[in-house]
């Protein structure tokens, strides 16, 4: 679907557990919606969490959650 993520989407994946959508820019909100639609992220209360697909994506690329 959206296997070619942008650098900003990958950075958002890395920082997703700390992401506060109320403080997001319009670009970040758009990226977040694309990540949800692509199955990389899911809502979790007032925050978001990575799905198995999101974790696998980062794992395949050697990106750690602290590299955002």
N, CA, C and O atoms as a Tripos MOL2 file, in Angstrom:
@<TRIPOS>MOLECULE
protein
  272   271    68     0     0
PROTEIN
NO_CHARGES

@<TRIPOS>ATOM
      1 N           0.8300   -1.1790    0.0000 N.3       1 UNK1
      2 CA          0.0000    0.0000    0.0000 C.3       1 UNK1
      3 C           0.8790    1.2490    0.0000 C.2       1 UNK1
      4 O           1.0070    1.9050   -1.0340 O.2       1 UNK1
      5 N           1.4890    1.5930    1.1400 N.am      2 UNK2
      6 CA          2.4020    2.7370    1.1760 C.3       2 UNK2
      7 C           3.7520    2.2730    1.7020 C.2       2 UNK2
      8 O           4.2530    2.7930    2.7000 O.2       2 UNK2
      9 N           4.3290    1.3020    1.0330 N.am      3 UNK3
     10 CA          5.5920    0.7200    1.4920 C.3       3 UNK3
     11 C           6.7530    1.6980    1.3970 C.2       3 UNK3
     12 O           7.7580    1.5320    2.0900 O.2       3 UNK3
     13 N           6.6320    2.7110    0.5540 N.am      4 UNK4
     14 CA          7.6820    3.7130    0.4250 C.3       4 UNK4
     15 C           7.3020    4.9160    1.2740 C.2       4 UNK4
     16 O           6.7230    5.8850    0.7830 O.2       4 UNK4
     17 N           7.6350    4.8370    2.5430 N.am      5 UNK5
     18 CA          7.3100    5.9180    3.4590 C.3       5 UNK5
     19 C           8.3220    7.0450    3.3330 C.2       5 UNK5
     20 O           9.4850    6.8200    2.9980 O.2       5 UNK5
     21 N           7.8640    8.2580    3.6060 N.am      6 UNK6
     22 CA          8.7600    9.4100    3.5830 C.3       6 UNK6
     23 C           9.5960    9.4180    4.8600 C.2       6 UNK6
     24 O           9.2820    8.7220    5.8260 O.2       6 UNK6
     25 N          10.6540   10.2080    4.8500 N.am      7 UNK7
     26 CA         11.4880   10.3370    6.0470 C.3       7 UNK7
     27 C          10.6840   10.8570    7.2230 C.2       7 UNK7
     28 O          10.8860   10.4150    8.3550 O.2       7 UNK7
     29 N           9.7720   11.7910    6.9710 N.am      8 UNK8
     30 CA          8.9740   12.3280    8.0750 C.3       8 UNK8
     31 C           8.0110   11.2800    8.6200 C.2       8 UNK8
     32 O           7.7380   11.2710    9.8200 O.2       8 UNK8
     33 N           7.4880   10.3940    7.7670 N.am      9 UNK9
     34 CA          6.6190    9.3240    8.2330 C.3       9 UNK9
     35 C           7.4030    8.3110    9.0570 C.2       9 UNK9
     36 O           6.9040    7.8130   10.0660 O.2       9 UNK9
     37 N           8.6190    8.0050    8.6390 N.am     10 UNK10
     38 CA          9.4650    7.0720    9.3920 C.3      10 UNK10
     39 C           9.8250    7.6730   10.7460 C.2      10 UNK10
     40 O           9.8020    6.9780   11.7610 O.2      10 UNK10
     41 N          10.1580    8.9600   10.7650 N.am     11 UNK11
     42 CA         10.4600    9.6300   12.0370 C.3      11 UNK11
     43 C           9.2380    9.6090   12.9450 C.2      11 UNK11
     44 O           9.3650    9.4290   14.1560 O.2      11 UNK11
     45 N           8.0560    9.7930   12.3650 N.am     12 UNK12
     46 CA          6.8300    9.7470   13.1470 C.3      12 UNK12
     47 C           6.5960    8.3470   13.7020 C.2      12 UNK12
     48 O           6.1490    8.1970   14.8390 O.2      12 UNK12
     49 N           6.8930    7.3240   12.9100 N.am     13 UNK13
     50 CA          6.7840    5.9480   13.4070 C.3      13 UNK13
     51 C           7.7040    5.7410   14.6070 C.2      13 UNK13
     52 O           7.3130    5.1240   15.5980 O.2      13 UNK13
     53 N           8.9210    6.2570   14.5120 N.am     14 UNK14
     54 CA          9.8890    6.0960   15.5980 C.3      14 UNK14
     55 C           9.4310    6.8010   16.8690 C.2      14 UNK14
     56 O           9.7390    6.3470   17.9710 O.2      14 UNK14
     57 N           8.7080    7.8920   16.7330 N.am     15 UNK15
     58 CA          8.2930    8.6910   17.8870 C.3      15 UNK15
     59 C           6.8270    8.4900   18.2440 C.2      15 UNK15
     60 O           6.3000    9.2200   19.0830 O.2      15 UNK15
     61 N           6.1700    7.5420   17.6440 N.am     16 UNK16
     62 CA          4.7150    7.4410   17.7320 C.3      16 UNK16
     63 C           4.1870    7.2900   19.1460 C.2      16 UNK16
     64 O           3.1360    7.8540   19.4540 O.2      16 UNK16
     65 N           4.8500    6.5700   20.0070 N.am     17 UNK17
     66 CA          4.3240    6.3710   21.3560 C.3      17 UNK17
     67 C           4.3330    7.6560   22.1780 C.2      17 UNK17
     68 O           3.6070    7.7670   23.1660 O.2      17 UNK17
     69 N           5.1390    8.6100   21.7800 N.am     18 UNK18
     70 CA          5.1930    9.8790   22.4800 C.3      18 UNK18
     71 C           4.4390   10.9630   21.7250 C.2      18 UNK18
     72 O           4.4180   12.1180   22.1490 O.2      18 UNK18
     73 N           3.8330   10.6020   20.6310 N.am     19 UNK19
     74 CA          3.1890   11.5790   19.7580 C.3      19 UNK19
     75 C           1.8680   12.0670   20.3400 C.2      19 UNK19
     76 O           0.9900   11.2660   20.6590 O.2      19 UNK19
     77 N           1.7310   13.3710   20.4760 N.am     20 UNK20
     78 CA          0.5010   13.9960   20.9310 C.3      20 UNK20
     79 C          -0.1620   14.6440   19.7170 C.2      20 UNK20
     80 O           0.3070   15.6790   19.2440 O.2      20 UNK20
     81 N          -1.2380   14.0590   19.2060 N.am     21 UNK21
     82 CA         -1.8420   14.5710   17.9760 C.3      21 UNK21
     83 C          -2.3690   15.9920   18.0950 C.2      21 UNK21
     84 O          -2.5070   16.6730   17.0790 O.2      21 UNK21
     85 N          -2.6640   16.4580   19.2870 N.am     22 UNK22
     86 CA         -3.1630   17.8220   19.4390 C.3      22 UNK22
     87 C          -2.0820   18.8570   19.1440 C.2      22 UNK22
     88 O          -2.3970   19.9960   18.8020 O.2      22 UNK22
     89 N          -0.8180   18.4770   19.2720 N.am     23 UNK23
     90 CA          0.2930   19.3950   19.0010 C.3      23 UNK23
     91 C           0.9030   19.1840   17.6220 C.2      23 UNK23
     92 O           1.9030   19.8230   17.2940 O.2      23 UNK23
     93 N           0.3370   18.3170   16.8160 N.am     24 UNK24
     94 CA          0.9120   17.9830   15.5150 C.3      24 UNK24
     95 C           0.6440   19.0850   14.4960 C.2      24 UNK24
     96 O          -0.3870   19.7570   14.5300 O.2      24 UNK24
     97 N           1.5980   19.2470   13.5930 N.am     25 UNK25
     98 CA          1.4060   20.1680   12.4760 C.3      25 UNK25
     99 C           0.4370   19.5200   11.4840 C.2      25 UNK25
    100 O           0.1310   18.3320   11.5970 O.2      25 UNK25
    101 N          -0.0320   20.2800   10.5390 N.am     26 UNK26
    102 CA         -0.9400   19.7280    9.5250 C.3      26 UNK26
    103 C          -0.2490   18.6210    8.7330 C.2      26 UNK26
    104 O          -0.8810   17.6200    8.3950 O.2      26 UNK26
    105 N           1.0380   18.7880    8.4320 N.am     27 UNK27
    106 CA          1.7830   17.7470    7.7130 C.3      27 UNK27
    107 C           1.8720   16.4730    8.5430 C.2      27 UNK27
    108 O           1.7040   15.3730    8.0160 O.2      27 UNK27
    109 N           2.1370   16.6200    9.8500 N.am     28 UNK28
    110 CA          2.2180   15.4500   10.7250 C.3      28 UNK28
    111 C           0.8640   14.7540   10.8390 C.2      28 UNK28
    112 O           0.7980   13.5250   10.8440 O.2      28 UNK28
    113 N          -0.2060   15.5250   10.9290 N.am     29 UNK29
    114 CA         -1.5380   14.9340   10.9910 C.3      29 UNK29
    115 C          -1.8450   14.1550    9.7170 C.2      29 UNK29
    116 O          -2.4310   13.0740    9.7670 O.2      29 UNK29
    117 N          -1.4460   14.7080    8.5810 N.am     30 UNK30
    118 CA         -1.6350   14.0320    7.2940 C.3      30 UNK30
    119 C          -0.8080   12.7450    7.2520 C.2      30 UNK30
    120 O          -1.3040   11.7030    6.8240 O.2      30 UNK30
    121 N           0.4470   12.8160    7.6920 N.am     31 UNK31
    122 CA          1.3050   11.6210    7.7410 C.3      31 UNK31
    123 C           0.7170   10.5670    8.6700 C.2      31 UNK31
    124 O           0.7210    9.3780    8.3520 O.2      31 UNK31
    125 N           0.2140   11.0050    9.8140 N.am     32 UNK32
    126 CA         -0.3640   10.0800   10.7780 C.3      32 UNK32
    127 C          -1.5720    9.3580   10.1770 C.2      32 UNK32
    128 O          -1.7230    8.1480   10.3480 O.2      32 UNK32
    129 N          -2.4210   10.0910    9.4810 N.am     33 UNK33
    130 CA         -3.5830    9.4670    8.8370 C.3      33 UNK33
    131 C          -3.1450    8.4450    7.7880 C.2      33 UNK33
    132 O          -3.7600    7.3870    7.6610 O.2      33 UNK33
    133 N          -2.0900    8.7530    7.0400 N.am     34 UNK34
    134 CA         -1.5800    7.8010    6.0470 C.3      34 UNK34
    135 C          -1.0130    6.5540    6.7300 C.2      34 UNK34
    136 O          -1.1830    5.4410    6.2330 O.2      34 UNK34
    137 N          -0.3490    6.7390    7.8560 N.am     35 UNK35
    138 CA          0.2010    5.6010    8.5940 C.3      35 UNK35
    139 C          -0.9080    4.7280    9.1770 C.2      35 UNK35
    140 O          -0.7900    3.5030    9.1890 O.2      35 UNK35
    141 N          -1.9720    5.3460    9.6550 N.am     36 UNK36
    142 CA         -3.1210    4.5840   10.1540 C.3      36 UNK36
    143 C          -3.7630    3.8240    9.0020 C.2      36 UNK36
    144 O          -4.0410    2.6310    9.1220 O.2      36 UNK36
    145 N          -3.9960    4.5030    7.8960 N.am     37 UNK37
    146 CA         -4.6060    3.8840    6.7230 C.3      37 UNK37
    147 C          -3.7590    2.7290    6.1950 C.2      37 UNK37
    148 O          -4.2910    1.7210    5.7310 O.2      37 UNK37
    149 N          -2.4460    2.8840    6.2670 N.am     38 UNK38
    150 CA         -1.5340    1.8460    5.7860 C.3      38 UNK38
    151 C          -1.3490    0.6950    6.7540 C.2      38 UNK38
    152 O          -0.7020   -0.2960    6.4180 O.2      38 UNK38
    153 N          -1.9090    0.8110    7.9570 N.am     39 UNK39
    154 CA         -1.8190   -0.2690    8.9250 C.3      39 UNK39
    155 C          -0.5470   -0.2740    9.7520 C.2      39 UNK39
    156 O          -0.2100   -1.2950   10.3520 O.2      39 UNK39
    157 N           0.1700    0.8480    9.7980 N.am     40 UNK40
    158 CA          1.4080    0.9410   10.5570 C.3      40 UNK40
    159 C           1.1680    1.3920   11.9970 C.2      40 UNK40
    160 O           1.9640    1.0930   12.8860 O.2      40 UNK40
    161 N           0.0720    2.1110   12.2210 N.am     41 UNK41
    162 CA         -0.2210    2.7430   13.4980 C.3      41 UNK41
    163 C          -1.7050    2.5530   13.8080 C.2      41 UNK41
    164 O          -2.5380    2.4740   12.9050 O.2      41 UNK41
    165 N          -2.0180    2.4820   15.1050 N.am     42 UNK42
    166 CA         -3.4290    2.4320   15.5100 C.3      42 UNK42
    167 C          -3.6380    3.3250   16.7210 C.2      42 UNK42
    168 O          -2.7340    3.4880   17.5400 O.2      42 UNK42
    169 N          -4.8360    3.9080   16.8390 N.am     43 UNK43
    170 CA         -5.1280    4.7260   18.0160 C.3      43 UNK43
    171 C          -5.0990    3.8760   19.2760 C.2      43 UNK43
    172 O          -5.4820    2.7060   19.2680 O.2      43 UNK43
    173 N          -4.6400    4.4850   20.3510 N.am     44 UNK44
    174 CA         -4.5960    3.8180   21.6560 C.3      44 UNK44
    175 C          -4.8930    4.8640   22.7160 C.2      44 UNK44
    176 O          -3.9840    5.5300   23.2110 O.2      44 UNK44
    177 N          -6.1530    5.0070   23.0610 N.am     45 UNK45
    178 CA         -6.5400    6.0660   23.9840 C.3      45 UNK45
    179 C          -6.3480    7.4110   23.3170 C.2      45 UNK45
    180 O          -6.8390    7.6380   22.2120 O.2      45 UNK45
    181 N          -5.6350    8.3060   23.9860 N.am     46 UNK46
    182 CA         -5.3810    9.6250   23.4080 C.3      46 UNK46
    183 C          -4.0690    9.6630   22.6350 C.2      46 UNK46
    184 O          -3.6900   10.7070   22.1040 O.2      46 UNK46
    185 N          -3.3760    8.5320   22.5680 N.am     47 UNK47
    186 CA         -2.1040    8.4490   21.8470 C.3      47 UNK47
    187 C          -2.2410    7.4330   20.7130 C.2      47 UNK47
    188 O          -3.3510    7.0730   20.3220 O.2      47 UNK47
    189 N          -1.1370    6.9890   20.2050 N.am     48 UNK48
    190 CA         -1.1050    6.0090   19.1300 C.3      48 UNK48
    191 C          -0.0470    4.9750   19.4410 C.2      48 UNK48
    192 O           0.8720    5.2340   20.2180 O.2      48 UNK48
    193 N          -0.1710    3.8030   18.8380 N.am     49 UNK49
    194 CA          0.8320    2.7670   19.0100 C.3      49 UNK49
    195 C           1.0990    2.1000   17.6680 C.2      49 UNK49
    196 O           0.2530    2.0880   16.7730 O.2      49 UNK49
    197 N           2.2910    1.5500   17.5600 N.am     50 UNK50
    198 CA          2.6590    0.8460   16.3460 C.3      50 UNK50
    199 C           1.9230   -0.4840   16.2800 C.2      50 UNK50
    200 O           1.7050   -1.1420   17.2980 O.2      50 UNK50
    201 N           1.5510   -0.8620   15.0810 N.am     51 UNK51
    202 CA          0.9840   -2.1840   14.8580 C.3      51 UNK51
    203 C           2.1280   -3.1450   14.5680 C.2      51 UNK51
    204 O           3.2860   -2.7340   14.4970 O.2      51 UNK51
    205 N           1.8070   -4.4130   14.4020 N.am     52 UNK52
    206 CA          2.8410   -5.3940   14.0440 C.3      52 UNK52
    207 C           3.5150   -4.9880   12.7400 C.2      52 UNK52
    208 O           4.7210   -5.1700   12.5780 O.2      52 UNK52
    209 N           2.7420   -4.4400   11.8140 N.am     53 UNK53
    210 CA          3.3210   -4.0000   10.5340 C.3      53 UNK53
    211 C           4.2960   -2.8420   10.7470 C.2      53 UNK53
    212 O           5.3610   -2.8120   10.1300 O.2      53 UNK53
    213 N           3.9470   -1.8980   11.6070 N.am     54 UNK54
    214 CA          4.8310   -0.7750   11.8950 C.3      54 UNK54
    215 C           6.1190   -1.2210   12.5550 C.2      54 UNK54
    216 O           7.2000   -0.7480   12.2030 O.2      54 UNK54
    217 N           6.0070   -2.1340   13.5140 N.am     55 UNK55
    218 CA          7.1960   -2.6770   14.1760 C.3      55 UNK55
    219 C           8.0740   -3.4460   13.1990 C.2      55 UNK55
    220 O           9.2990   -3.3280   13.2370 O.2      55 UNK55
    221 N           7.4530   -4.2310   12.3240 N.am     56 UNK56
    222 CA          8.2170   -4.9940   11.3350 C.3      56 UNK56
    223 C           8.9230   -4.0600   10.3620 C.2      56 UNK56
    224 O          10.0730   -4.2920    9.9920 O.2      56 UNK56
    225 N           8.2280   -3.0020    9.9490 N.am     57 UNK57
    226 CA          8.8230   -2.0280    9.0250 C.3      57 UNK57
    227 C          10.0910   -1.4320    9.6230 C.2      57 UNK57
    228 O          11.1290   -1.3770    8.9620 O.2      57 UNK57
    229 N          10.0070   -0.9870   10.8720 N.am     58 UNK58
    230 CA         11.1830   -0.3970   11.5170 C.3      58 UNK58
    231 C          12.2690   -1.4420   11.7350 C.2      58 UNK58
    232 O          13.4510   -1.1530   11.5520 O.2      58 UNK58
    233 N          11.8850   -2.6430   12.1210 N.am     59 UNK59
    234 CA         12.8590   -3.7110   12.3400 C.3      59 UNK59
    235 C          13.6220   -4.0790   11.0880 C.2      59 UNK59
    236 O          14.8270   -4.3270   11.1440 O.2      59 UNK59
    237 N          12.9330   -4.1170    9.9530 N.am     60 UNK60
    238 CA         13.5770   -4.4490    8.6800 C.3      60 UNK60
    239 C          14.6020   -3.3920    8.2720 C.2      60 UNK60
    240 O          15.5760   -3.7000    7.5840 O.2      60 UNK60
    241 N          14.3850   -2.1660    8.6900 N.am     61 UNK61
    242 CA         15.2690   -1.0800    8.3060 C.3      61 UNK61
    243 C          16.2860   -0.7370    9.3800 C.2      61 UNK61
    244 O          17.0990    0.1720    9.2150 O.2      61 UNK61
    245 N          16.2320   -1.4810   10.4930 N.am     62 UNK62
    246 CA         17.2010   -1.2610   11.5690 C.3      62 UNK62
    247 C          16.9720    0.0430   12.3060 C.2      62 UNK62
    248 O          17.8740    0.5450   12.9760 O.2      62 UNK62
    249 N          15.7660    0.6000   12.1880 N.am     63 UNK63
    250 CA         15.4580    1.8490   12.8800 C.3      63 UNK63
    251 C          14.9900    1.5440   14.2800 C.2      63 UNK63
    252 O          14.0690    0.7510   14.4760 O.2      63 UNK63
    253 N          15.6150    2.1670   15.2500 N.am     64 UNK64
    254 CA         15.1990    1.9900   16.6330 C.3      64 UNK64
    255 C          14.1870    3.0240   17.0130 C.2      64 UNK64
    256 O          14.0750    4.0560   16.3510 O.2      64 UNK64
    257 N          13.4510    2.7740   18.0610 N.am     65 UNK65
    258 CA         12.4260    3.7070   18.4780 C.3      65 UNK65
    259 C          12.9950    5.0130   19.0170 C.2      65 UNK65
    260 O          12.2600    5.9910   19.1510 O.2      65 UNK65
    261 N          14.2630    5.0490   19.3240 N.am     66 UNK66
    262 CA         14.8610    6.2760   19.8460 C.3      66 UNK66
    263 C          15.6040    7.0750   18.7850 C.2      66 UNK66
    264 O          16.3620    7.9840   19.1230 O.2      66 UNK66
    265 N          15.4050    6.7560   17.5130 N.am     67 UNK67
    266 CA         16.1740    7.4170   16.4660 C.3      67 UNK67
    267 C          15.4360    8.5530   15.7890 C.2      67 UNK67
    268 O          15.9410    9.0880   14.8020 O.2      67 UNK67
    269 N          14.2900    8.9440   16.2580 N.am     68 UNK68
    270 CA         13.4940    9.9770   15.5930 C.3      68 UNK68
    271 C          14.1880   11.3120   15.5660 C.2      68 UNK68
    272 O          13.6420   12.2810   15.0390 O.2      68 UNK68
@<TRIPOS>BOND
     1     1     2 1
     2     2     3 1
     3     3     4 2
     4     3     5 am
     5     5     6 1
     6     6     7 1
     7     7     8 2
     8     7     9 am
     9     9    10 1
    10    10    11 1
    11    11    12 2
    12    11    13 am
    13    13    14 1
    14    14    15 1
    15    15    16 2
    16    15    17 am
    17    17    18 1
    18    18    19 1
    19    19    20 2
    20    19    21 am
    21    21    22 1
    22    22    23 1
    23    23    24 2
    24    23    25 am
    25    25    26 1
    26    26    27 1
    27    27    28 2
    28    27    29 am
    29    29    30 1
    30    30    31 1
    31    31    32 2
    32    31    33 am
    33    33    34 1
    34    34    35 1
    35    35    36 2
    36    35    37 am
    37    37    38 1
    38    38    39 1
    39    39    40 2
    40    39    41 am
    41    41    42 1
    42    42    43 1
    43    43    44 2
    44    43    45 am
    45    45    46 1
    46    46    47 1
    47    47    48 2
    48    47    49 am
    49    49    50 1
    50    50    51 1
    51    51    52 2
    52    51    53 am
    53    53    54 1
    54    54    55 1
    55    55    56 2
    56    55    57 am
    57    57    58 1
    58    58    59 1
    59    59    60 2
    60    59    61 am
    61    61    62 1
    62    62    63 1
    63    63    64 2
    64    63    65 am
    65    65    66 1
    66    66    67 1
    67    67    68 2
    68    67    69 am
    69    69    70 1
    70    70    71 1
    71    71    72 2
    72    71    73 am
    73    73    74 1
    74    74    75 1
    75    75    76 2
    76    75    77 am
    77    77    78 1
    78    78    79 1
    79    79    80 2
    80    79    81 am
    81    81    82 1
    82    82    83 1
    83    83    84 2
    84    83    85 am
    85    85    86 1
    86    86    87 1
    87    87    88 2
    88    87    89 am
    89    89    90 1
    90    90    91 1
    91    91    92 2
    92    91    93 am
    93    93    94 1
    94    94    95 1
    95    95    96 2
    96    95    97 am
    97    97    98 1
    98    98    99 1
    99    99   100 2
   100    99   101 am
   101   101   102 1
   102   102   103 1
   103   103   104 2
   104   103   105 am
   105   105   106 1
   106   106   107 1
   107   107   108 2
   108   107   109 am
   109   109   110 1
   110   110   111 1
   111   111   112 2
   112   111   113 am
   113   113   114 1
   114   114   115 1
   115   115   116 2
   116   115   117 am
   117   117   118 1
   118   118   119 1
   119   119   120 2
   120   119   121 am
   121   121   122 1
   122   122   123 1
   123   123   124 2
   124   123   125 am
   125   125   126 1
   126   126   127 1
   127   127   128 2
   128   127   129 am
   129   129   130 1
   130   130   131 1
   131   131   132 2
   132   131   133 am
   133   133   134 1
   134   134   135 1
   135   135   136 2
   136   135   137 am
   137   137   138 1
   138   138   139 1
   139   139   140 2
   140   139   141 am
   141   141   142 1
   142   142   143 1
   143   143   144 2
   144   143   145 am
   145   145   146 1
   146   146   147 1
   147   147   148 2
   148   147   149 am
   149   149   150 1
   150   150   151 1
   151   151   152 2
   152   151   153 am
   153   153   154 1
   154   154   155 1
   155   155   156 2
   156   155   157 am
   157   157   158 1
   158   158   159 1
   159   159   160 2
   160   159   161 am
   161   161   162 1
   162   162   163 1
   163   163   164 2
   164   163   165 am
   165   165   166 1
   166   166   167 1
   167   167   168 2
   168   167   169 am
   169   169   170 1
   170   170   171 1
   171   171   172 2
   172   171   173 am
   173   173   174 1
   174   174   175 1
   175   175   176 2
   176   175   177 am
   177   177   178 1
   178   178   179 1
   179   179   180 2
   180   179   181 am
   181   181   182 1
   182   182   183 1
   183   183   184 2
   184   183   185 am
   185   185   186 1
   186   186   187 1
   187   187   188 2
   188   187   189 am
   189   189   190 1
   190   190   191 1
   191   191   192 2
   192   191   193 am
   193   193   194 1
   194   194   195 1
   195   195   196 2
   196   195   197 am
   197   197   198 1
   198   198   199 1
   199   199   200 2
   200   199   201 am
   201   201   202 1
   202   202   203 1
   203   203   204 2
   204   203   205 am
   205   205   206 1
   206   206   207 1
   207   207   208 2
   208   207   209 am
   209   209   210 1
   210   210   211 1
   211   211   212 2
   212   211   213 am
   213   213   214 1
   214   214   215 1
   215   215   216 2
   216   215   217 am
   217   217   218 1
   218   218   219 1
   219   219   220 2
   220   219   221 am
   221   221   222 1
   222   222   223 1
   223   223   224 2
   224   223   225 am
   225   225   226 1
   226   226   227 1
   227   227   228 2
   228   227   229 am
   229   229   230 1
   230   230   231 1
   231   231   232 2
   232   231   233 am
   233   233   234 1
   234   234   235 1
   235   235   236 2
   236   235   237 am
   237   237   238 1
   238   238   239 1
   239   239   240 2
   240   239   241 am
   241   241   242 1
   242   242   243 1
   243   243   244 2
   244   243   245 am
   245   245   246 1
   246   246   247 1
   247   247   248 2
   248   247   249 am
   249   249   250 1
   250   250   251 1
   251   251   252 2
   252   251   253 am
   253   253   254 1
   254   254   255 1
   255   255   256 2
   256   255   257 am
   257   257   258 1
   258   258   259 1
   259   259   260 2
   260   259   261 am
   261   261   262 1
   262   262   263 1
   263   263   264 2
   264   263   265 am
   265   265   266 1
   266   266   267 1
   267   267   268 2
   268   267   269 am
   269   269   270 1
   270   270   271 1
   271   271   272 2
@<TRIPOS>SUBSTRUCTURE
     1 UNK1         2 RESIDUE 1 A UNK
     2 UNK2         6 RESIDUE 1 A UNK
     3 UNK3        10 RESIDUE 1 A UNK
     4 UNK4        14 RESIDUE 1 A UNK
     5 UNK5        18 RESIDUE 1 A UNK
     6 UNK6        22 RESIDUE 1 A UNK
     7 UNK7        26 RESIDUE 1 A UNK
     8 UNK8        30 RESIDUE 1 A UNK
     9 UNK9        34 RESIDUE 1 A UNK
    10 UNK10       38 RESIDUE 1 A UNK
    11 UNK11       42 RESIDUE 1 A UNK
    12 UNK12       46 RESIDUE 1 A UNK
    13 UNK13       50 RESIDUE 1 A UNK
    14 UNK14       54 RESIDUE 1 A UNK
    15 UNK15       58 RESIDUE 1 A UNK
    16 UNK16       62 RESIDUE 1 A UNK
    17 UNK17       66 RESIDUE 1 A UNK
    18 UNK18       70 RESIDUE 1 A UNK
    19 UNK19       74 RESIDUE 1 A UNK
    20 UNK20       78 RESIDUE 1 A UNK
    21 UNK21       82 RESIDUE 1 A UNK
    22 UNK22       86 RESIDUE 1 A UNK
    23 UNK23       90 RESIDUE 1 A UNK
    24 UNK24       94 RESIDUE 1 A UNK
    25 UNK25       98 RESIDUE 1 A UNK
    26 UNK26      102 RESIDUE 1 A UNK
    27 UNK27      106 RESIDUE 1 A UNK
    28 UNK28      110 RESIDUE 1 A UNK
    29 UNK29      114 RESIDUE 1 A UNK
    30 UNK30      118 RESIDUE 1 A UNK
    31 UNK31      122 RESIDUE 1 A UNK
    32 UNK32      126 RESIDUE 1 A UNK
    33 UNK33      130 RESIDUE 1 A UNK
    34 UNK34      134 RESIDUE 1 A UNK
    35 UNK35      138 RESIDUE 1 A UNK
    36 UNK36      142 RESIDUE 1 A UNK
    37 UNK37      146 RESIDUE 1 A UNK
    38 UNK38      150 RESIDUE 1 A UNK
    39 UNK39      154 RESIDUE 1 A UNK
    40 UNK40      158 RESIDUE 1 A UNK
    41 UNK41      162 RESIDUE 1 A UNK
    42 UNK42      166 RESIDUE 1 A UNK
    43 UNK43      170 RESIDUE 1 A UNK
    44 UNK44      174 RESIDUE 1 A UNK
    45 UNK45      178 RESIDUE 1 A UNK
    46 UNK46      182 RESIDUE 1 A UNK
    47 UNK47      186 RESIDUE 1 A UNK
    48 UNK48      190 RESIDUE 1 A UNK
    49 UNK49      194 RESIDUE 1 A UNK
    50 UNK50      198 RESIDUE 1 A UNK
    51 UNK51      202 RESIDUE 1 A UNK
    52 UNK52      206 RESIDUE 1 A UNK
    53 UNK53      210 RESIDUE 1 A UNK
    54 UNK54      214 RESIDUE 1 A UNK
    55 UNK55      218 RESIDUE 1 A UNK
    56 UNK56      222 RESIDUE 1 A UNK
    57 UNK57      226 RESIDUE 1 A UNK
    58 UNK58      230 RESIDUE 1 A UNK
    59 UNK59      234 RESIDUE 1 A UNK
    60 UNK60      238 RESIDUE 1 A UNK
    61 UNK61      242 RESIDUE 1 A UNK
    62 UNK62      246 RESIDUE 1 A UNK
    63 UNK63      250 RESIDUE 1 A UNK
    64 UNK64      254 RESIDUE 1 A UNK
    65 UNK65      258 RESIDUE 1 A UNK
    66 UNK66      262 RESIDUE 1 A UNK
    67 UNK67      266 RESIDUE 1 A UNK
    68 UNK68      270 RESIDUE 1 A UNK
